[in-house]
């Protein structure tokens, strides 16, 4: 038995787990390099099985990639919160709203778009760079999410997955385009706790492609899965930010 390989694998798994938790990233970044080095050393031990060392090596590499993604997502969210530019405009649906709707206008109703008075599903939310439409919200979508991918885990007891279907259209002028990952969709519970897709990493059915570059007037449409408390799932709201520097507005889930 390759004891060093086993230690490397355990360290890599722990590092991977911590790398997925925004508040514990630093622990993952400490454990993953240690696991990587131990895995390399274990592969050069004579007359020892290599399987666990190879598994530890792969896990440490994948964990590092995940940790980098989570880190940049956390930084982007913090940056958004600090430097929201106030240019978000919203027009509520008048029977036919969609990603290709006309330019949004400032919503005149006082207090519209707050947690207490969210915009309805189908509203067009627009910044200088992005036009976003929440097309639908499917509550109690756990079965569909779990069945979508063999690696998707069931939600924690007392929680369920919801599916947010949305469209993101790039309307900016960057000749190199932008990725829909700059659009932020989060769920805020009735008690004010923010839940993002990073809190439970699952692959949604018909998932939106947020990593491919869109050029002017191109649209990406698909689902995002979010794990939310079951008891008050329909009492929360969606927090939508159409771009890194745009202000956040709130949209109803029903």
Residue pairs with C-beta under 8 A, 6 or more apart in sequence:
1 48
1 49
2 42
2 45
2 48
2 49
2 50
2 51
2 52
2 53
4 38
4 41
4 42
4 45
4 48
4 53
5 38
5 39
5 42
5 43
5 48
5 49
5 50
5 51
5 52
5 53
5 55
5 56
6 52
7 38
8 35
8 38
8 39
8 41
8 42
8 52
8 53
8 56
8 57
8 60
9 35
9 39
9 52
9 53
9 55
9 56
9 59
11 31
11 34
11 35
11 38
11 56
11 60
12 31
12 32
12 35
12 36
12 39
12 55
12 56
12 57
12 59
12 60
12 63
13 59
14 31
15 27
15 28
15 29
15 30
15 31
15 32
15 34
15 35
15 59
15 60
15 63
16 28
16 32
16 59
16 60
16 62
16 63
16 66
17 28
18 24
18 25
18 27
18 28
18 31
19 25
19 28
19 29
19 32
19 63
19 64
19 66
19 67
19 70
20 28
20 66
20 67
20 70
20 198
20 201
21 28
21 70
22 70
22 73
22 74
22 198
25 67
25 70
25 71
25 74
28 63
28 67
29 67
32 60
32 63
32 64
32 67
33 60
33 64
35 56
35 59
35 60
35 63
36 56
36 57
36 60
36 61
36 64
38 56
39 53
39 54
39 56
39 57
39 60
40 53
40 57
42 48
42 50
42 52
42 53
42 56
43 50
43 53
43 54
43 57
66 201
70 198
73 196
73 198
76 182
76 184
76 244
77 184
77 196
79 244
80 184
80 241
80 244
80 245
80 246
80 248
83 245
84 241
84 245
84 246
84 247
84 248
85 127
85 245
85 246
85 247
86 247
87 127
87 128
87 245
87 246
87 247
88 125
88 126
88 127
88 241
88 242
88 246
88 247
88 248
88 249
89 104
89 105
89 106
89 107
89 125
89 126
89 127
90 104
90 106
90 107
90 112
90 113
90 119
90 123
90 124
90 125
90 126
90 249
91 97
91 101
91 104
91 105
91 107
91 123
91 124
91 126
92 107
92 112
92 119
92 120
92 122
92 123
93 120
93 121
93 122
93 123
93 124
97 122
97 123
97 124
97 133
98 124
98 133
98 135
98 167
99 131
99 132
99 133
99 167
99 168
99 169
99 219
99 221
100 169
100 219
101 124
101 131
101 133
103 126
104 124
104 125
104 126
104 131
107 113
107 119
109 117
111 117
112 119
113 119
113 249
113 250
114 250
115 188
115 192
115 237
115 250
118 237
118 238
118 250
118 251
118 252
119 125
119 249
119 250
119 251
119 252
120 251
120 252
121 134
121 135
121 136
121 137
121 251
121 252
121 253
121 254
122 133
122 134
122 135
123 133
123 134
123 251
124 131
124 132
124 133
125 131
125 132
125 133
125 134
125 240
125 242
125 249
125 251
126 132
126 171
126 242
127 242
127 243
127 245
127 246
128 171
128 172
128 243
128 246
129 170
129 171
129 172
129 174
129 178
129 182
129 242
129 243
129 246
130 168
130 169
130 170
130 171
130 172
130 178
130 180
130 182
130 183
130 242
130 243
130 246
131 168
131 169
131 171
131 242
132 166
132 167
132 168
132 169
132 183
132 240
132 242
133 166
133 167
134 164
134 165
134 166
134 185
134 238
134 240
134 251
135 165
135 166
135 167
135 221
136 163
136 164
136 165
137 162
137 163
137 164
137 165
137 238
137 253
137 254
138 144
138 162
138 163
138 165
139 160
139 162
139 233
139 234
139 253
139 254
140 160
140 162
140 230
140 233
141 160
141 161
141 162
141 163
141 225
142 154
142 155
142 160
142 161
144 161
144 163
144 205
145 152
145 161
145 163
145 202
145 204
145 205
145 225
146 152
146 153
146 154
146 161
147 205
148 202
148 203
148 204
148 205
148 207
148 225
149 202
149 203
151 203
152 202
152 203
153 200
153 202
155 161
155 200
155 227
156 227
158 229
158 230
158 231
159 227
159 228
159 229
159 230
160 227
160 228
160 230
160 233
161 200
161 202
161 225
161 226
161 227
161 228
162 187
162 225
162 226
162 228
162 233
162 253
163 204
163 205
163 223
163 224
163 225
164 185
164 187
164 223
164 224
164 225
164 226
164 238
165 206
165 221
165 222
165 223
166 183
166 185
166 208
166 221
166 222
166 224
167 219
167 220
167 221
168 180
168 183
168 208
168 210
168 214
168 219
168 220
168 221
168 242
169 214
169 217
169 218
169 219
170 177
170 178
170 180
170 214
170 215
170 216
170 217
170 218
170 219
171 216
171 217
172 178
172 216
173 216
176 213
177 213
177 214
177 215
177 216
177 218
178 213
178 214
179 210
179 211
179 212
179 213
179 214
180 208
180 209
180 210
180 211
180 212
180 214
180 220
181 210
181 211
182 243
182 244
183 210
183 240
183 241
183 242
183 243
184 196
184 239
184 240
184 241
184 248
185 197
185 224
185 238
185 239
185 240
186 194
186 195
186 196
186 197
186 226
186 238
186 239
187 194
187 195
187 196
187 226
187 228
187 236
187 237
187 238
187 239
187 253
188 194
188 195
188 236
188 237
188 238
188 239
188 250
189 195
189 228
189 229
189 232
189 235
189 236
190 232
190 235
190 236
191 232
194 239
195 226
195 227
195 228
196 226
197 224
197 225
197 226
199 226
199 227
200 225
200 226
200 227
202 225
202 227
203 225
204 222
204 223
204 224
204 225
205 223
206 222
206 223
207 222
207 223
207 224
207 225
208 220
208 221
208 222
208 223
208 224
209 220
209 222
210 220
212 220
214 220
228 236
233 253
234 253
234 254
236 253
237 250
237 251
237 252
237 253
238 250
238 251
238 252
238 253
239 248
239 249
239 250
240 248
240 249
240 250
240 251
241 247
241 248
241 249
